Amino acid sequence: MSVKVDATLAQSFGLTSVEYDKVLTIMGRTPSFTELGVFSVMWSEHCSYKSSRLHLKTLPTKAPWVIHGPGENAGVVDIGEGLAAVFKMESHNHPSFIEPYQGAATGVGGILRDVFTMGARPVANLNALRFGDPKNAGTRRIVDGVVRGIGGYGNCVGVPTVGGEVNFHKAYDGNPLVNAMTVGIAKKDKIFLSAAAGVGNPVVYVGSKTGRDGIHGATMSSAEFDDEAASKRPTVQVGDPFIEKLLIEACLELMATDAIVAIQDMGAAGLTSSSVEMAGKGGVGIELNLDAVPQREPNMTAYEMMLSESQERMLMVLKPERTEEARAIFEKWELDFAVIGHLTDTGNITVKHNGAVEADIPLAPLAEEAPIYDRPRAPLEAPRHIQPPADPVGIEHALLTLIASPDLASRAWIWNQYDSLVGGQTVQRPGGADAAIVRVEDTKLGLALTTDCTPRYCQADPHAGGAQAVVEAWRNITATGATPLAVTDNLNFGNPERPEIMAQFAEAIKGMGEACRALDFPVVSGNVSLYNETRSPTGLPQAILPTPAIGGLGVFQDVSKSVGLAMPEKQELVLVGEIRGELGQSLWLREICHREEGAPPRIDLVAERRNGDFVRSQIQSGTVSACHDIADGGLLITLAEMVMASGVGCSLLEHPASLPHHAFWFGEDQACYVVATTDASSFIAAAEKAGVHARNLGRTGGTALKMADGISVEASRLRDINAAFLPALMGQDS
């Protein structure tokens, strides 16, 4: 391509002048246009993690049950009976702002491929979504597109969407977050990895044809947005879930043979990243002949084919003698299959097209000399603990206001668009328990799955907020009775070149690491999404709230012992953990007092571990019939959600006189749970023996939530108020 390659062009591709100088040193000459494209995507923030790698290395990643941690397509943990869970969470934020439906849909498709690339059959999808102010004119359009995209892709490909979370805040007005998580099941001795091996082995392209969609998607995801965001629409990929379903089945069929040496999804940066990473990890060279690449558009250049992010494509290294067997499988599923190259001993990636060498790059320095930055960090202001303000509205008014608010309103409008039962292994539909519960087919095993983060806590105190995101996921898994095993993360932040943003990121990582170590809850996979900022009308950068989303996974040895939120009649309610009435950064403070201030709730990791281990042991022993952890909105919201889940009411005892009534009922204290049990006195005695604080809250029965001061609200009224927000936002409230 006759385009002048120089520092100016490199800058337009996202490379700094220092980075371009390093390219010149590595190459010993001016790179070709295609070579510059390869460097630009491989050294983008999205692919190289150049601002985050130093900090990510501090996270705990090992445990006896971890089979593969970070570095592969997804994390792998041993769940027993010779089986492994394979899981990961990844972002598609920028594409979902530009084109909400396709951005969200292809986010689901991409994370599915990360999982089945490892040899796992996907069994569950989750998502963590953040949208702007409901009053913002654009929020409704983005919510509609994102939800339809997730449902459209997941439903068609036949993997149930079983859980997730949704927040609304004005900080996401110009930059919504779409984080997608997939979990799969594989035999633990049949995990497929990406490191290529065997000089001369064929490199095979399978799946859909390559088009011009998604070119420079990785570099687009490594830059701030501006008023020209709509012009980036061509960088958004277009997905086809029906092709993905065929690709899943074809890959798993081939994986049942011994034909595959290595396999990699063509995700961000497409053919470039998949070929570079496979050969680089294996310490071999790779030669590609782009004439053989299946193309759906005429006259595609080498640059376009190498950087295209067309969906539903995989790259494999096969044993030569098994190539025709593999071809027959993919042709049976009506998918493209093409030998597009072979492995070499050169240590280079060599790209040929139309008889010419378009790129010839040494792989070792492409990876080993990729930029890594220890970016400046500004001192963060210490959060200030606030005194509980006086109650301006009363308990009943606050309860009804909170359950109607955007962050606590029912998500049924969303999850009813998702098929949560396809596959027949879903034990709890969305909203039925603190974590989604999925049975492992043909076993007694089950998985508990959740996504969690409280961004307002992270904004106030990134260190505490990062820890809280981990403990919230751990609590939600524990509250079902499952044993938490590991996490995947999706770290969404603003521009790391701003010292205050880099400080948020570093502190959140520290908090996460401390919590993971205290809870034996290692990080086995994840994704970093930076530059989540929009230029405001004044020209100043406007970042999202720091949002280190955590995807947690736990295991049941016997899933029949799991519990949900719904309370039976004639049970006693027990509070586990100590209520201190923490109202800083609470939803009560925001929704009732219209204040977003103060320090978030304190995190006591020793108490988290002690209280959670006790609650789990009681669930597994059969003494607990329902359980819900205390989180957004505090204790009374926890109880209201249990009432709404079951339709069974409760009668509550008087709150302790040592705390203001609104602080007791709406404080967002951590390490706390509400359980329903048939014998509160025995449960409390067992708690005391374990050193766990517990007290009687009341009894279940009737159809209303009743308080000692005479407040009584019918479960049906709670449900009606709770259900109103999303249909009204989407214009479907009539």
Residue pairs with C-beta under 8 A, 6 or more apart in sequence:
1 32
1 33
1 34
1 301
1 302
1 303
3 9
3 33
5 30
5 31
5 32
5 33
5 36
6 30
7 17
7 20
9 36
10 17
10 19
10 20
10 23
10 36
10 40
11 17
11 20
13 36
13 37
13 40
13 216
13 219
14 40
14 44
14 219
14 222
14 223
15 23
15 36
15 39
15 40
15 43
19 39
19 43
19 371
22 369
22 371
23 31
23 36
23 39
24 30
24 31
26 361
26 362
26 365
26 366
26 369
27 35
27 361
31 39
31 361
32 358
32 359
33 303
34 301
34 302
34 303
34 306
34 351
34 358
34 359
35 358
35 359
35 360
35 361
37 272
37 303
37 306
37 307
38 272
38 276
38 306
38 307
38 349
38 359
38 361
38 366
39 361
39 366
40 216
40 219
41 47
41 216
41 218
41 219
41 268
41 269
41 272
41 273
41 307
42 48
42 269
42 272
42 273
42 276
42 366
42 367
42 370
43 50
43 370
43 371
44 218
44 219
44 221
44 222
44 269
45 51
45 221
45 222
45 496
45 528
45 530
45 531
46 218
46 219
46 221
46 222
46 268
46 269
46 529
47 218
47 268
47 269
47 273
48 370
48 371
48 372
49 56
49 528
50 370
50 371
50 372
50 373
51 373
51 375
51 496
51 497
51 502
51 505
51 530
52 491
52 496
52 505
52 528
52 530
53 372
54 372
54 373
54 374
55 505
55 506
55 509
56 70
56 509
56 526
56 528
58 509
58 510
58 513
59 509
59 512
59 513
59 516
59 522
59 523
60 513
60 516
60 517
60 522
60 523
61 69
61 70
61 522
61 523
61 524
62 69
62 522
63 485
63 486
63 520
63 522
65 77
65 78
65 79
65 485
65 486
66 75
66 76
66 77
66 78
66 486
66 522
66 524
67 76
67 77
67 78
67 84
67 188
67 191
68 75
68 76
68 118
68 191
68 193
68 524
69 75
69 522
69 523
69 524
69 525
70 523
70 524
70 525
70 526
72 118
72 193
72 194
72 525
73 88
73 114
73 115
73 117
73 118
73 194
73 264
73 265
74 86
74 87
74 88
74 114
74 115
74 117
74 118
74 120
74 182
74 184
74 488
74 525
75 86
75 87
75 88
75 486
75 488
75 523
75 524
75 525
76 84
76 85
76 86
76 118
76 186
76 188
76 191
76 524
77 84
77 85
77 87
77 485
77 486
77 524
77 553
78 84
78 188
79 85
79 440
79 445
79 447
79 485
79 555
80 445
80 555
80 557
81 443
81 445
82 187
82 188
82 189
83 185
83 186
83 187
83 188
83 440
83 443
83 445
84 120
84 185
84 186
84 187
84 188
84 191
85 120
85 183
85 184
85 185
85 447
85 485
85 553
85 555
86 115
86 118
86 119
86 120
86 183
86 184
86 185
86 186
86 191
87 115
87 181
87 182
87 183
87 184
87 449
87 488
87 524
87 525
87 551
87 553
88 111
88 114
88 115
88 181
88 182
88 488
88 525
88 526
88 527
88 551
89 111
89 126
89 128
89 179
89 180
89 181
89 451
89 488
89 489
89 490
89 525
89 526
89 527
89 549
89 551
90 107
90 110
90 111
90 114
90 179
90 180
90 181
90 490
90 527
91 107
91 177
91 178
91 179
91 180
91 221
91 490
91 492
91 527
91 529
92 103
92 104
92 106
92 107
92 110
92 178
92 179
92 180
93 175
93 176
93 177
93 178
93 179
93 221
93 492
93 529
93 532
94 103
94 175
94 220
94 221
94 225
94 232
94 532
95 102
95 103
95 106
95 107
95 217
95 220
95 221
95 235
95 236
95 237
96 103
96 104
96 107
96 142
96 145
96 146
96 149
96 176
96 178
97 103
97 142
97 174
97 175
97 176
97 225
97 229
98 229
98 230
98 232
98 233
98 235
98 236
99 145
99 233
99 236
100 141
100 142
100 144
100 145
100 146
100 149
100 176
101 145
101 146
101 148
101 149
101 152
102 149
102 236
102 237
102 238
102 239
103 145
103 146
103 149
103 178
103 236
104 145
104 146
104 147
104 148
104 149
104 150
104 153
104 178
104 180
105 149
105 150
105 152
105 153
105 239
105 241
106 153
106 236
106 237
106 238
106 239
106 311
107 149
107 150
107 178
107 179
107 180
108 125
108 127
108 149
108 150
108 153
108 154
108 157
108 180
108 182
108 239
109 153
109 157
109 239
109 241
109 244
109 311
109 312
110 180
110 265
110 267
110 311
111 125
111 180
111 181
111 182
112 122
112 125
112 157
112 159
112 182
112 244
112 248
113 244
113 247
113 265
113 267
113 312
113 314
114 182
114 265
114 267
115 122
115 182
115 183
115 184
116 122
116 184
116 248
116 251
116 252
117 192
117 194
117 251
117 263
117 264
117 265
117 314
118 184
118 186
118 191
118 192
118 193
119 186
119 187
119 190
119 191
119 192
119 252
119 255
120 184
120 185
120 186
121 184
121 185
121 186
121 248
121 252
122 159
122 182
122 183
122 184
122 248
123 159
123 160
123 183
123 184
123 185
123 423
123 425
123 438
123 440
123 441
123 447
124 159
124 160
124 161
124 162
124 163
124 182
124 183
124 426
124 436
124 438
124 447
124 449
125 150
125 154
125 159
125 160
125 161
125 162
125 180
125 181
125 182
125 183
126 161
126 162
126 163
126 164
126 180
126 181
126 182
126 183
126 436
126 449
126 450
126 451
126 551
127 150
127 161
127 164
127 178
127 179
127 180
127 181
127 451
128 164
128 165
128 177
128 179
128 181
128 451
128 452
128 453
128 490
128 549
128 551
129 146
129 164
129 165
129 166
129 167
129 176
129 177
129 178
129 179
130 166
130 167
130 168
130 169
130 172
130 176
130 177
130 455
130 492
130 544
130 545
130 547
131 139
131 142
131 143
131 146
131 166
131 167
131 168
131 172
131 176
132 138
132 139
132 142
132 168
132 169
132 170
132 171
132 172
132 173
132 174
132 176
133 139
133 168
133 169
133 170
133 173
134 140
134 168
134 406
134 725
134 729
136 170
136 173
138 173
139 168
139 173
139 729
140 729
140 730
140 731
142 176
143 729
143 730
144 730
146 176
146 178
147 414
147 417
148 417
150 161
150 178
150 180
150 418
151 161
151 417
151 418
151 419
152 241
153 239
153 241
153 244
154 160
154 161
154 241
154 418
154 419
155 161
155 241
155 418
155 419
155 422
156 241
156 242
156 245
157 241
157 242
157 244
157 245
157 248
158 245
158 422
158 423
159 182
159 422
159 423
160 418
160 419
160 420
160 421
160 422
160 423
160 425
160 426
160 438
161 415
161 418
161 419
161 420
161 430
162 420
162 426
162 428
162 429
162 430
162 436
162 437
162 438
162 449
163 430
163 435
163 436
163 449
163 450
163 451
164 181
164 411
164 415
164 430
164 451
165 451
165 452
165 453
166 411
166 414
167 406
167 407
167 455
168 406
168 407
169 455
169 456
169 545
171 455
171 459
171 542
171 543
171 544
171 545
172 544
172 545
173 534
174 225
174 534
174 536
174 542
175 225
175 532
175 533
175 534
175 544
177 492
177 529
177 532
177 544
177 547
177 549
179 451
179 490
179 492
179 527
179 529
179 549
181 449
181 451
181 488
181 490
181 551
183 438
183 447
183 449
183 553
185 440
185 441
190 255
192 255
192 260
192 262
192 263
193 262
193 263
194 262
194 263
194 264
194 277
194 278
194 281
195 262
195 278
195 281
195 282
196 203
196 261
196 262
196 278
196 279
196 281
196 282
196 284
196 286
196 317
196 343
197 261
197 262
197 282
197 284
197 317
197 343
198 261
198 284
198 317
198 319
198 343
199 284
199 343
199 344
199 345
200 320
200 342
200 343
201 261
201 317
201 318
201 319
201 320
201 342
201 343
202 317
202 318
202 320
202 323
202 339
202 341
202 342
203 275
203 286
203 288
203 315
203 316
203 317
203 339
203 340
203 341
203 342
203 343
204 315
204 316
204 317
204 318
204 323
204 326
204 337
204 338
204 339
204 340
205 271
205 292
205 293
205 294
205 313
205 314
205 315
205 336
205 337
205 338
205 339
205 340
206 247
206 250
206 251
206 313
206 314
206 315
206 316
206 330
206 335
206 336
206 337
206 338
207 243
207 247
207 266
207 312
207 313
207 314
207 335
207 336
208 240
208 243
208 247
208 294
208 296
208 310
208 311
208 312
208 313
208 335
208 336
209 294
209 295
209 296
209 310
209 336
210 270
210 271
210 293
210 294
210 295
210 296
210 300
210 305
210 308
210 310
210 313
211 238
211 295
211 296
211 297
211 300
211 308
211 310
212 234
212 297
212 300
212 304
212 308
213 234
213 236
213 237
213 238
213 308
213 309
213 310
213 311
214 235
214 236
214 237
214 238
214 270
214 308
214 309
214 310
214 311
215 234
215 235
215 304
215 307
215 308
215 309
216 235
216 307
217 235
217 236
217 237
217 268
217 269
217 309
218 268
218 269
218 273
218 309
220 232
220 235
221 268
221 529
221 531
222 530
222 531
223 531
224 495
224 531
224 533
224 534
224 535
224 541
225 533
225 534
225 535
226 534
226 535
227 535
235 309
237 309
237 310
237 311
238 310
238 311
239 311
239 312
240 311
240 312
243 311
243 312
243 335
244 311
244 312
246 333
246 334
246 335
247 312
247 314
247 333
247 335
249 333
250 329
250 330
250 332
250 333
250 335
251 263
251 314
253 329
253 333
254 260
254 326
254 329
254 330
257 322
257 325
257 326
258 319
258 322
259 318
259 319
259 322
259 323
259 325
259 326
260 316
260 317
260 318
260 319
261 316
261 317
261 318
261 319
262 278
262 282
262 316
262 317
263 314
263 315
263 316
263 317
264 274
264 277
264 278
264 314
264 315
264 316
265 274
265 313
265 314
266 273
266 274
266 309
266 310
266 313
266 314
266 315
267 273
267 274
267 309
268 309
269 307
269 309
270 306
270 307
270 308
270 309
270 310
270 313
271 288
271 293
271 305
271 306
271 307
271 308
271 313
271 315
272 306
272 307
274 314
274 315
275 286
275 288
275 315
275 341
275 349
276 349
276 363
276 366
276 367
278 286
278 315
278 317
279 285
279 286
279 343
279 349
279 363
280 363
280 364
280 366
280 367
282 343
283 347
284 343
284 344
284 345
284 347
285 343
285 344
285 345
285 346
285 347
285 348
285 349
285 350
285 363
286 341
286 342
286 343
286 344
286 348
286 349
286 350
286 363
287 341
287 342
287 343
287 344
287 346
287 349
287 350
287 351
287 352
288 340
288 341
288 349
288 350
288 351
288 352
289 340
289 341
289 352
289 353
290 302
290 305
290 306
290 340
290 351
290 352
290 353
290 358
291 352
291 353
291 354
292 338
292 339
292 340
292 341
293 305
293 338
293 340
294 336
294 338
295 305
296 310
300 308
301 353
302 351
302 353
302 358
302 359
303 358
305 353
306 351
306 359
316 326
317 343
318 326
323 339
326 337
327 337
330 336
330 337
331 337
344 350
347 362
347 363
347 364
348 360
348 361
348 362
348 363
349 359
349 360
349 361
349 363
349 366
350 357
350 359
350 360
351 357
351 358
351 359
351 360
352 358
373 496
375 496
375 497
375 499
375 502
376 499
376 502
377 499
377 502
377 503
377 506
378 499
378 500
378 502
378 503
379 503
380 462
380 500
380 503
380 504
380 507
383 460
383 461
383 464
383 584
383 598
383 599
383 600
384 597
384 598
384 599
385 584
385 598
385 599
386 583
386 584
386 597
386 598
386 599
388 581
388 583
388 660
388 662
388 663
388 667
389 583
389 589
389 593
389 595
391 398
391 660
391 661
391 662
392 592
392 593
393 401
393 592
395 636
395 661
395 662
395 665
395 707
395 709
395 711
396 711
396 713
398 588
398 591
398 592
398 662
398 666
399 636
399 637
399 640
399 665
399 711
399 713
400 713
400 721
401 591
401 592
402 408
402 587
402 588
402 591
402 592
402 633
402 637
402 666
403 409
403 633
403 637
403 640
403 718
403 721
403 722
404 721
404 722
404 724
404 725
405 587
405 591
405 725
406 725
407 587
407 632
408 587
408 632
408 633
408 637
408 722
409 722
409 723
409 724
409 725
409 726
410 431
410 719
410 722
410 723
410 725
410 726
411 430
411 431
411 726
412 431
412 723
412 726
413 726
413 727
413 730
413 732
414 726
415 429
415 430
415 431
418 430
420 426
420 429
420 430
421 429
425 438
425 439
425 440
425 441
426 436
426 437
426 438
426 439
427 437
427 438
427 439
427 446
427 559
427 562
428 435
428 436
428 437
428 480
428 562
428 564
430 436
431 565
431 645
432 564
432 565
432 566
432 645
433 448
433 479
433 480
433 562
433 563
433 564
433 565
434 450
434 475
434 476
434 477
434 479
434 480
434 564
434 565
434 627
434 628
434 629
435 448
435 449
435 450
435 476
435 477
435 479
435 480
435 482
435 552
435 554
436 448
436 449
436 450
437 446
437 447
437 448
437 449
437 480
437 482
437 556
437 559
437 562
437 564
438 446
438 447
438 449
439 445
439 446
439 559
440 446
440 447
440 559
444 556
444 557
444 558
444 559
444 560
445 555
445 556
445 557
445 558
445 559
446 482
446 555
446 556
446 558
446 559
446 562
447 482
447 553
447 554
447 555
447 556
448 476
448 477
448 480
448 481
448 482
448 484
448 552
448 553
448 554
448 555
448 556
448 562
449 551
449 552
449 553
449 554
450 473
450 476
450 477
450 551
450 552
451 473
451 549
451 550
451 551
451 552
452 469
452 472
452 473
452 476
452 549
452 550
452 552
453 465
453 469
453 472
453 547
453 548
453 549
453 550
454 465
454 468
454 469
454 472
454 600
454 631
454 632
455 465
455 544
455 545
455 546
455 547
456 545
456 585
456 590
456 596
456 600
457 464
457 465
457 468
457 585
457 600
457 601
458 465
458 466
458 469
458 504
458 508
458 545
458 546
458 547
458 548
459 465
459 545
459 546
460 584
460 585
460 597
460 598
460 599
460 600
461 507
461 599
461 600
462 503
462 504
462 505
462 507
462 508
462 511
462 546
463 507
463 508
463 510
463 511
464 511
464 599
464 600
464 601
464 602
464 603
465 508
465 511
465 546
465 548
465 600
466 507
466 508
466 509
466 510
466 511
466 512
466 515
466 548
467 511
467 512
467 514
467 515
467 603
467 605
468 511
468 515
468 600
468 601
468 603
468 670
469 512
469 548
469 549
469 550
470 487
470 511
470 512
470 515
470 516
470 519
470 521
470 550
471 515
471 519
471 603
471 605
471 608
471 670
471 671
472 550
472 629
472 631
473 484
473 487
473 521
473 550
473 551
473 552
474 484
474 515
474 519
474 521
474 552
474 608
474 612
475 608
475 612
475 629
475 631
475 671
475 673
476 552
476 629
477 483
477 484
477 552
477 553
477 554
478 484
478 554
478 612
478 613
478 615
478 616
478 629
479 563
479 615
479 627
479 628
479 629
479 673
480 554
480 556
480 562
480 563
480 564
480 619
480 627
481 556
481 561
481 562
481 563
481 616
481 619
481 620
481 624
481 627
482 554
482 555
482 556
482 562
482 616
483 554
483 555
483 556
483 557
483 616
484 519
484 520
484 521
484 552
484 553
484 554
485 521
485 553
485 554
485 555
486 521
486 522
486 523
486 524
486 552
486 553
487 516
487 521
487 522
487 523
487 524
487 550
487 551
487 552
487 553
488 523
488 524
488 525
488 526
488 550
488 551
488 553
489 512
489 523
489 525
489 526
489 527
489 548
489 549
489 550
489 551
490 526
490 527
490 529
490 548
490 549
490 551
491 505
491 508
491 509
491 526
491 527
491 528
491 529
491 547
491 548
491 549
492 529
492 532
492 544
492 546
492 547
492 548
492 549
493 501
493 504
493 505
493 508
493 528
493 529
493 530
493 532
493 543
493 544
493 546
493 547
493 548
494 501
494 504
494 530
494 531
494 532
494 533
494 541
494 543
494 544
494 546
495 501
495 530
495 531
495 533
495 541
495 543
496 502
496 505
496 530
496 531
498 541
498 543
501 543
501 546
504 546
505 530
505 546
508 546
508 548
509 548
511 603
512 523
512 548
512 550
514 605
515 521
515 603
515 605
515 608
516 522
516 523
518 605
518 606
518 608
518 609
519 605
519 608
519 609
519 612
521 552
532 543
532 544
533 541
533 542
533 543
533 544
534 541
534 542
535 541
535 542
536 542
556 562
561 619
561 620
561 622
562 619
563 619
563 624
563 625
563 626
563 627
564 626
564 645
565 626
565 627
565 628
565 641
565 642
565 645
565 646
566 626
566 642
566 645
566 646
566 648
567 573
567 625
567 626
567 642
567 643
567 645
567 646
567 648
567 650
567 676
567 700
568 625
568 626
568 646
568 648
568 676
568 700
569 648
569 700
569 701
570 699
570 700
570 701
571 625
571 626
571 676
571 677
571 678
571 699
571 700
572 676
572 677
572 678
572 679
572 680
572 683
572 696
572 698
572 699
572 700
573 639
573 650
573 652
573 674
573 675
573 676
573 680
573 696
573 697
573 698
573 699
573 700
574 674
574 675
574 676
574 677
574 680
574 683
574 684
574 687
574 694
574 695
574 696
574 697
575 635
575 672
575 673
575 674
575 694
575 695
575 696
575 697
576 611
576 614
576 615
576 672
576 673
576 674
576 675
576 687
576 692
576 693
576 694
577 607
577 611
577 630
577 669
577 670
577 671
577 672
577 673
577 692
577 693
577 694
578 607
578 669
578 671
578 672
578 693
579 635
579 656
579 659
579 664
579 667
579 669
579 672
580 602
580 659
580 667
580 669
581 659
581 660
581 663
581 664
581 667
581 669
582 600
582 601
582 602
582 663
582 667
582 668
582 669
582 670
583 589
583 598
583 662
583 663
583 666
583 667
583 668
584 597
584 598
584 599
584 600
584 601
585 596
585 597
585 598
585 599
585 600
585 601
585 668
586 601
586 633
586 634
586 666
586 667
586 668
587 632
587 633
587 634
587 637
587 666
587 668
588 633
588 634
588 662
588 666
588 667
589 595
589 596
589 597
589 598
590 596
600 668
601 667
601 668
601 669
601 670
602 670
603 670
604 670
604 671
607 670
607 671
608 670
608 671
610 690
610 691
610 692
611 671
611 672
611 673
611 692
611 693
612 671
612 673
614 686
614 687
614 690
614 692
615 624
615 627
615 673
615 675
618 624
618 675
618 677
618 683
618 686
619 627
623 677
623 678
623 679
623 682
623 683
623 686
624 675
624 676
624 677
624 683
625 676
625 677
625 678
626 642
626 646
626 675
626 676
627 673
627 674
627 675
627 676
628 638
628 641
628 642
628 673
628 674
629 638
629 672
629 673
629 674
630 638
630 668
630 669
630 670
630 672
630 673
630 674
631 638
631 668
632 668
633 666
633 668
634 665
634 666
634 667
634 668
634 669
635 664
635 665
635 666
635 667
635 669
635 672
635 674
636 665
636 666
637 666
638 674
639 650
639 652
639 674
639 697
639 705
640 705
640 713
640 718
642 650
642 674
642 676
643 649
643 650
643 705
643 715
643 718
644 715
644 718
644 719
644 722
646 715
647 703
647 715
647 716
648 700
648 701
648 702
648 703
648 715
649 700
649 701
649 702
649 703
649 704
649 705
649 706
649 714
649 715
650 698
650 699
650 700
650 701
650 702
650 705
650 706
651 698
651 699
651 701
651 702
651 706
652 697
652 698
652 705
652 706
652 707
652 708
653 696
653 697
653 698
653 708
654 708
654 709
655 661
655 664
655 665
655 708
656 664
659 667
661 709
674 697
675 683
676 700
677 683
680 696
683 694
684 694
684 695
684 696
687 693
687 694
688 694
703 714
703 715
703 716
704 712
704 713
704 714
704 715
705 711
705 712
705 713
705 715
705 718
706 712
724 733
727 733
